[in-house]
Amino acid sequence: VPHITVEEEDGEIRLLVIRAQGLLGRVTVEFRTVSLTAFSPVDYQNVAGTLEFQPGERYKYISINITDNSIPELEKSFKVELLNLEGGVCEFLVRAGDER
């Protein structure tokens, strides 16, 4: 699992989501932030949504606002989950002479 460090002063992080295993068909995937030791809205702004990849599209971004305050803090963390992948292309192999 990738670990990315961002400073509060950055204000935002953009996470790249890459579509793998081909570019045929339409693919959707839901995403959401999940608190670990960082909490919304004190440390970051919760986001949730759906990314939609059209045929031929490989890259999408998830943007998350990071809350900057004047209080020095230890490192905190949250994660982004990808769920409910749908779509793409399925190939069915049929033997010659198979009527199904």
N, C-alpha and C positions, 0 to 999 in steps of 0.2 A: 504494500500500500504506500503510495507516494506521500511524503511529508513535505509540506511547503511552509516556509517561515515568512511572515509579513509583519512589518512594523505598523503600529497604530497610525503613525504620521502618514503612511501611504494612503489611507482613506478608503481604498478599494482593492480587491483582488479579483483578477479575471482568470478563471480556470478553463483550460482548453479541454474539450471533450472530442476525442477522435473516433470516428466510425471506422471499425476494422472489419475484415473478412468480406470485402466487396462493397460495391457502390450501387448495386441494382436494387430497385424497389424503394419504397418509402419506409422509413424507420422512425419510431417515436420512443422516447425514454423519459420517464419522470425523474425529477431530482428534488432533493430537499436537504437543508442543513439540519444537523443534529448536534445539540450541545454536549460537550464532554466537560472540560473545566472552564470554558468560556460560555457566557450566557447572553442571549438576546433580550433586550436591546442594549444592555450595558457594555458589551464587548464587540458585538457585531449585529447586523440586521438579518433575521431569519429570512430565507428565501425558499420558495418551492415553485415548481412549474413543470413544464414539458418541453423538451427539445424535439424538434421535428426535422429530420434529415430527408430532403427530397432525393430522388435518384441522382446519382453523380455527386452529391454533396458529402464532404468528408469531415469538416470542422464546424464546431459550434462552441460558444463560450457561455459560462455561467459567471455572472458578476455578483460579488458580495461586498456590501459596504462594511467597513471596519470602523468602529466607534473610537474616536480619538478623545482622550481626556488628559488632564494634567496630573493624574495620580500615577506614580511609578508602580509598575506591576511585574510580577513574575510571568513567565511564559504561560499562556493559556491555549486551549485547543478546542476545536469543533471539527466535525467531519461533514462531508457531502456524500450522500448516498444516491446511487443511480438505481432505479427500480422499474419494474413492469415494462421491460423492453418488448416492443411489438413491431412486426413487419419484417421487411427484407424479402428475400426470394427463397422459396423452397424448390428443390429439384426432386422429382420422383423418377426413379429408374424402374422401367417395366421390361420384363423379359419378352423377347420376341414370341408372339403367339399367346401371350397372357391377355385374356379378355377383360380383366378387372379394371 
